Amino acid sequence: MRANYQKEGLLLVVSGPSGVGKGTVCAALRKRMPELTYSVSATTRAPREGEVDGVNYFFKTVPEFQNMIEQDELIEWAQYVGNYYGTPRRVVEETLASGRDILLEIEVQGALQVKEKFPQGIFIFLVPPTFEDLRKRIEGRGSETETSLNSRLHAASDELKQIEHYDYVVINDKVEKACERIQSIILAEHCRKDRLVISE
């Protein structure tokens, strides 16, 4: 008898309300797990200070993004607080087929679309310790007007109601603790019995 794990990689989707710290947690997770492939999303929002095109996001104009939709180049896309966000298809499919795990850091709307197309994915919902923590994190960016802050908080409240569609919930109280929890999830998923192939 020979036992091996299936070679197809895991599709890891980390999502949660705006301001919960998805980017910070995913960046820390990638440092701890350099073997993870990171799926860079496309967006029409303006770059924040320090963000680099092709590293943090593929920054697109609205016509460029709409062309990607028309050409079926995205596995998901959504409009969020006036901007488009989406995940390019090719890198995701090629990474999974090669046996490597891929990490998607996306908004809630997009995550639900991915779940329809990739139900075998691992869906992780990141939450703040309290809603007040969420407000402070968004305010701390220094890039929000009072109107956009209220818009993001209202959207976040709606997004928290989508928690039932996820496999796991991780509280982002401390970044390192959140990373440890996600690493535990990844290890457990790799050891699932339905990923084991037994041959004579």
MOHUPE-V418706 format. One record per residue. N is the residue number from 1. BURIAL is 1 if it has 9 or more other C-alpha atoms within 8 Angstrom, else 0. D_LAST is the distance of its C-alpha to the last C-alpha in Angstrom with 1 decimal. Layout:
BEGIN
n->[N | N]
burial->[BURIAL | BURIAL]
d_last->[D_LAST | D_LAST]
END
This chain:
BEGIN
n->[1 | 2 | 3 | 4 | 5 | 6 | 7 | 8 | 9 | 10 | 11 | 12 | 13 | 14 | 15 | 16 | 17 | 18 | 19 | 20 | 21 | 22 | 23 | 24 | 25 | 26 | 27 | 28 | 29 | 30 | 31 | 32 | 33 | 34 | 35 | 36 | 37 | 38 | 39 | 40 | 41 | 42 | 43 | 44 | 45 | 46 | 47 | 48 | 49 | 50 | 51 | 52 | 53 | 54 | 55 | 56 | 57 | 58 | 59 | 60 | 61 | 62 | 63 | 64 | 65 | 66 | 67 | 68 | 69 | 70 | 71 | 72 | 73 | 74 | 75 | 76 | 77 | 78 | 79 | 80 | 81 | 82 | 83 | 84 | 85 | 86 | 87 | 88 | 89 | 90 | 91 | 92 | 93 | 94 | 95 | 96 | 97 | 98 | 99 | 100 | 101 | 102 | 103 | 104 | 105 | 106 | 107 | 108 | 109 | 110 | 111 | 112 | 113 | 114 | 115 | 116 | 117 | 118 | 119 | 120 | 121 | 122 | 123 | 124 | 125 | 126 | 127 | 128 | 129 | 130 | 131 | 132 | 133 | 134 | 135 | 136 | 137 | 138 | 139 | 140 | 141 | 142 | 143 | 144 | 145 | 146 | 147 | 148 | 149 | 150 | 151 | 152 | 153 | 154 | 155 | 156 | 157 | 158 | 159 | 160 | 161 | 162 | 163 | 164 | 165 | 166 | 167 | 168 | 169 | 170 | 171 | 172 | 173 | 174 | 175 | 176 | 177 | 178 | 179 | 180 | 181 | 182 | 183 | 184 | 185 | 186 | 187 | 188 | 189 | 190 | 191 | 192 | 193 | 194 | 195 | 196 | 197 | 198 | 199 | 200]
burial->[0 | 0 | 0 | 0 | 1 | 0 | 0 | 1 | 1 | 1 | 1 | 1 | 1 | 1 | 1 | 1 | 1 | 1 | 1 | 1 | 1 | 1 | 0 | 0 | 1 | 1 | 0 | 1 | 1 | 1 | 0 | 0 | 0 | 0 | 0 | 1 | 1 | 0 | 1 | 1 | 1 | 1 | 1 | 1 | 0 | 0 | 0 | 0 | 0 | 0 | 1 | 0 | 0 | 0 | 0 | 1 | 1 | 1 | 1 | 1 | 0 | 0 | 0 | 0 | 1 | 0 | 0 | 1 | 1 | 0 | 0 | 0 | 1 | 1 | 1 | 1 | 1 | 1 | 0 | 0 | 0 | 0 | 1 | 1 | 1 | 1 | 1 | 1 | 1 | 0 | 0 | 1 | 0 | 0 | 1 | 1 | 1 | 1 | 1 | 1 | 1 | 1 | 1 | 1 | 1 | 1 | 1 | 1 | 0 | 1 | 1 | 1 | 1 | 1 | 1 | 0 | 0 | 0 | 0 | 0 | 1 | 1 | 1 | 1 | 1 | 1 | 1 | 1 | 0 | 0 | 0 | 0 | 1 | 1 | 1 | 0 | 1 | 1 | 1 | 0 | 0 | 0 | 0 | 1 | 0 | 0 | 0 | 1 | 1 | 0 | 1 | 1 | 1 | 0 | 1 | 1 | 1 | 0 | 1 | 1 | 0 | 1 | 1 | 0 | 0 | 1 | 0 | 0 | 1 | 1 | 1 | 1 | 0 | 0 | 1 | 0 | 1 | 1 | 1 | 0 | 1 | 1 | 1 | 0 | 0 | 0 | 0 | 0 | 0 | 1 | 1 | 0 | 0 | 0 | 1 | 1 | 1 | 0 | 0 | 0]
d_last->[4.5 | 6.1 | 8.8 | 11.4 | 14.5 | 15.6 | 17.9 | 20.8 | 23.7 | 25.7 | 29.0 | 31.3 | 34.7 | 37.5 | 40.5 | 43.6 | 47.4 | 49.5 | 50.6 | 47.9 | 46.8 | 43.7 | 44.6 | 45.3 | 42.2 | 39.9 | 41.8 | 41.3 | 37.6 | 37.1 | 38.9 | 36.5 | 33.4 | 34.2 | 30.7 | 31.5 | 32.8 | 36.0 | 37.0 | 40.7 | 42.5 | 45.5 | 48.7 | 52.4 | 53.7 | 55.7 | 54.1 | 55.0 | 56.4 | 53.9 | 51.3 | 50.2 | 49.3 | 45.7 | 44.8 | 45.8 | 46.1 | 46.8 | 50.4 | 51.4 | 54.6 | 54.6 | 54.8 | 51.8 | 49.7 | 50.7 | 49.7 | 46.2 | 46.1 | 47.3 | 44.8 | 41.9 | 41.1 | 40.5 | 37.7 | 40.4 | 44.0 | 46.8 | 50.5 | 51.3 | 54.8 | 56.1 | 53.4 | 50.2 | 46.8 | 43.5 | 40.1 | 39.4 | 36.4 | 35.2 | 34.3 | 32.4 | 30.1 | 29.6 | 28.8 | 26.2 | 24.5 | 24.4 | 22.5 | 25.7 | 27.4 | 30.8 | 33.7 | 36.3 | 39.6 | 41.4 | 44.0 | 43.3 | 44.2 | 41.8 | 38.9 | 39.2 | 39.1 | 35.9 | 34.3 | 35.1 | 33.3 | 30.5 | 29.8 | 26.6 | 29.0 | 30.0 | 33.7 | 35.8 | 39.4 | 41.8 | 44.9 | 48.1 | 49.3 | 52.3 | 53.8 | 56.7 | 54.3 | 53.2 | 56.8 | 57.5 | 54.6 | 55.6 | 59.3 | 58.3 | 57.1 | 60.7 | 59.9 | 60.6 | 63.9 | 64.8 | 63.9 | 60.5 | 59.8 | 60.6 | 58.5 | 55.4 | 55.9 | 56.3 | 53.1 | 51.3 | 52.4 | 51.0 | 47.7 | 47.2 | 47.1 | 43.9 | 41.9 | 40.3 | 38.2 | 36.4 | 33.3 | 34.9 | 38.5 | 39.5 | 43.1 | 44.6 | 47.0 | 46.3 | 44.3 | 42.3 | 41.4 | 40.3 | 38.1 | 36.5 | 35.8 | 34.2 | 32.0 | 30.8 | 30.0 | 28.0 | 25.9 | 25.3 | 24.3 | 21.7 | 20.2 | 20.2 | 17.2 | 17.3 | 16.7 | 13.4 | 10.3 | 7.0 | 3.8 | 0.0]
END
